[in-house]
Amino acid sequence: MFPVSDVIPSRTTPFVTIGLIALNALTFFVELLLDEHELQQFVEAFGLVPASFSWTAALTSQFLHAGWVHVIGNMLYLWIFGDNVEDRLGHARYLLFYLFCGAVAALGQTLTHPASTVPMIGASGAVAGVMGAYFVFYPHSRVLTAVFLVFFLDLVEIPAIYFLGVWLLMQLFNGVGSIGAETAAGAVAFWAHVVGFAAGGAFGGLQRLVEHKHHRWEH
């Protein structure tokens, strides 16, 4: 299954989401210009090494990616789910929320492989946080999804709560399977995905509670 779009139009222009996608694309373009040695130094400088965790690296590592599939996948999911979450939170708060989820996700992955010296990169944890918030904010939404069956392609609308729920279960299953394993270059940081999603979902739950209380006060 490959997500194409959701069914909820944005009420405002998602400036922050567009800016984040542009910044990630620009950083990836810089990576493409580097030779192998320079790229390794770049990743070591701005990626997050769990064995020497720092909050600065937890932020900068969110804008680096390991390849075309990595960056395109993350940016596609950010584009599909980010605009509506930005709508709900407002531009400034959404940016802080995005960076917070990414940093917390990086910490979660670090706690599962604290001795790893392999730099961790990617926006996956932050994007997972956006998906977690979307899961809470718009449980009745639907995701237009391309379904590939051998030589057959179809577009179907899948309930967002199902699409995101299955995605989370896959990350959790793979994360449990990775416990105790040595982290190798190119490995997927599944626990960053799980923790990022949980952080976004928790924030979304608190936001809905605040909105509900505010609505009661207005009446």
VMD Tcl script that draws the C-alpha trace (Angstrom):
set ca {
  {0.00 0.00 0.00}
  {1.23 3.47 -0.89}
  {-0.52 6.61 0.43}
  {-1.40 9.29 -2.11}
  {-3.42 11.86 -0.17}
  {-5.99 12.29 2.57}
  {-9.53 13.61 2.10}
  {-9.39 16.67 4.39}
  {-8.57 19.93 2.59}
  {-6.39 22.49 4.36}
  {-8.10 25.63 5.53}
  {-4.82 27.57 5.50}
  {-1.60 27.41 3.50}
  {0.73 24.98 5.33}
  {3.77 27.28 5.26}
  {5.69 25.32 7.89}
  {5.10 21.94 6.26}
  {6.21 23.34 2.90}
  {9.24 24.94 4.54}
  {10.24 21.71 6.28}
  {9.96 19.77 3.04}
  {12.04 22.41 1.24}
  {14.72 22.35 3.96}
  {14.93 18.57 3.90}
  {15.16 18.60 0.10}
  {17.88 21.27 0.19}
  {19.90 19.32 2.76}
  {19.59 16.15 0.70}
  {20.76 18.06 -2.38}
  {23.85 19.13 -0.43}
  {24.46 15.49 0.49}
  {24.33 14.53 -3.19}
  {27.10 17.04 -3.96}
  {29.51 15.49 -1.45}
  {31.89 12.67 -2.22}
  {31.85 9.55 -0.05}
  {34.41 10.83 2.46}
  {32.82 14.27 2.74}
  {29.37 12.71 3.16}
  {30.62 10.49 5.97}
  {32.07 13.53 7.76}
  {28.83 15.47 7.18}
  {26.71 12.69 8.66}
  {29.04 12.26 11.62}
  {28.93 16.00 12.28}
  {25.15 16.46 12.08}
  {23.75 12.97 12.64}
  {22.94 11.62 16.10}
  {25.33 9.04 17.54}
  {23.46 7.29 20.39}
  {26.68 6.62 22.32}
  {27.29 10.38 22.49}
  {23.73 11.71 22.57}
  {23.16 15.46 22.38}
  {19.97 17.46 21.92}
  {21.62 19.55 19.22}
  {22.34 16.43 17.16}
  {18.81 15.20 17.89}
  {17.57 18.29 16.02}
  {20.07 18.48 13.15}
  {19.84 14.76 12.40}
  {16.16 15.23 11.49}
  {17.12 16.97 8.24}
  {19.55 14.34 6.89}
  {18.54 11.29 4.86}
  {20.21 8.12 3.67}
  {18.86 8.00 0.11}
  {16.10 8.85 -2.33}
  {13.57 6.37 -0.95}
  {14.24 7.58 2.60}
  {13.73 11.27 1.88}
  {10.84 10.89 -0.59}
  {8.96 8.53 1.74}
  {9.31 10.84 4.72}
  {8.36 13.96 2.78}
  {5.34 12.27 1.20}
  {3.97 11.28 4.59}
  {4.72 14.76 5.95}
  {2.87 16.36 3.05}
  {-0.17 14.10 3.39}
  {-0.62 14.40 7.15}
  {1.26 17.57 8.09}
  {-0.99 20.21 6.54}
  {-4.03 19.25 8.62}
  {-2.05 19.02 11.86}
  {-0.54 22.44 11.10}
  {-4.09 23.70 10.51}
  {-5.11 22.43 13.94}
  {-2.10 23.68 15.92}
  {-1.20 26.88 14.10}
  {2.08 27.51 12.30}
  {4.44 28.36 15.17}
  {3.17 25.72 17.58}
  {3.24 23.11 14.83}
  {6.93 23.80 14.13}
  {7.82 23.40 17.82}
  {5.68 20.27 17.98}
  {7.43 18.77 14.94}
  {10.93 19.39 16.29}
  {9.93 18.17 19.76}
  {8.56 14.88 18.40}
  {11.71 14.35 16.35}
  {13.97 14.95 19.34}
  {11.94 12.71 21.66}
  {11.87 10.00 18.99}
  {15.66 10.19 18.70}
  {15.96 9.83 22.46}
  {13.65 6.80 22.38}
  {15.79 5.09 19.76}
  {18.94 5.97 21.72}
  {17.58 4.28 24.84}
  {17.15 1.01 22.91}
  {20.70 1.09 21.47}
  {22.65 3.35 23.86}
  {26.09 1.98 22.92}
  {25.64 2.36 19.16}
  {28.25 4.48 17.37}
  {26.34 4.49 14.06}
  {24.93 7.98 13.27}
  {21.14 8.07 13.18}
  {19.56 10.35 10.58}
  {16.16 11.08 9.11}
  {12.89 12.91 9.69}
  {11.02 9.67 10.39}
  {10.58 10.28 14.12}
  {9.23 13.80 13.63}
  {6.94 12.68 10.79}
  {5.73 9.81 12.98}
  {4.79 12.42 15.59}
  {2.72 14.25 12.97}
  {1.03 10.96 12.09}
  {0.30 10.29 15.76}
  {-1.37 13.68 16.14}
  {-3.36 13.12 12.94}
  {-4.48 9.74 14.31}
  {-5.99 11.51 17.34}
  {-7.30 14.63 15.60}
  {-8.91 13.01 12.56}
  {-9.80 9.37 13.36}
  {-12.69 9.44 10.88}
  {-10.61 10.71 7.96}
  {-9.64 8.49 5.04}
  {-6.39 8.02 3.17}
  {-6.42 7.60 -0.59}
  {-4.06 4.68 -1.09}
  {-2.52 3.02 -4.14}
  {-2.80 -0.75 -3.77}
  {-0.49 -2.88 -5.91}
  {-1.52 -6.49 -6.62}
  {1.02 -8.03 -9.01}
  {0.21 -6.17 -12.28}
  {-2.96 -4.58 -10.93}
  {-3.12 -1.07 -9.46}
  {-6.12 0.46 -7.75}
  {-6.82 3.55 -5.66}
  {-8.91 2.95 -2.56}
  {-9.89 5.07 0.43}
  {-8.76 3.46 3.66}
  {-9.91 4.79 7.07}
  {-7.04 6.81 8.55}
  {-7.35 5.08 11.90}
  {-6.80 1.73 10.15}
  {-4.00 2.91 7.86}
  {-2.06 4.58 10.68}
  {-2.87 1.82 13.17}
  {-1.44 -0.85 10.89}
  {1.63 1.31 10.25}
  {2.20 1.68 14.01}
  {1.80 -2.04 14.65}
  {4.37 -2.80 11.95}
  {6.87 -0.41 13.55}
  {6.21 -1.87 17.00}
  {6.58 -5.45 15.76}
  {9.86 -4.67 14.01}
  {11.06 -2.61 16.96}
  {10.55 -5.51 19.36}
  {12.43 -7.74 16.93}
  {15.37 -5.32 16.88}
  {15.87 -5.34 20.66}
  {19.26 -6.76 21.53}
  {20.45 -6.65 17.92}
  {23.49 -4.67 16.89}
  {22.56 -1.50 15.04}
  {24.18 -1.54 11.62}
  {24.59 1.18 9.03}
  {21.37 1.50 7.05}
  {19.25 -0.07 9.80}
  {15.78 1.36 10.35}
  {15.20 3.14 13.67}
  {11.85 1.50 14.42}
  {11.72 2.68 18.02}
  {12.14 6.27 16.87}
  {8.98 5.75 14.82}
  {7.06 4.23 17.72}
  {8.15 6.84 20.26}
  {7.56 9.70 17.81}
  {4.05 8.44 17.06}
  {3.30 8.04 20.78}
  {4.57 11.55 21.54}
  {2.46 13.02 18.75}
  {-0.59 11.06 19.84}
  {-0.17 12.12 23.47}
  {0.19 15.77 22.47}
  {-2.86 15.44 20.23}
  {-4.86 13.97 23.10}
  {-3.92 16.86 25.38}
  {-4.79 19.36 22.65}
  {-8.22 17.82 22.18}
  {-8.80 17.96 25.95}
  {-7.87 21.65 26.02}
  {-10.13 22.36 23.05}
  {-13.01 20.52 24.72}
  {-12.62 22.48 27.95}
  {-12.40 25.75 26.02}
  {-15.56 24.85 24.12}
  {-17.40 24.15 27.40}
  {-16.32 27.54 28.79}
  {-17.64 29.27 25.67}
  {-21.06 27.72 26.30}
}
mol new
graphics top color blue
foreach p $ca { graphics top sphere $p radius 0.5 }
foreach p [lrange $ca 0 end-1] q [lrange $ca 1 end] { graphics top cylinder $p $q radius 0.2 }
display resetview
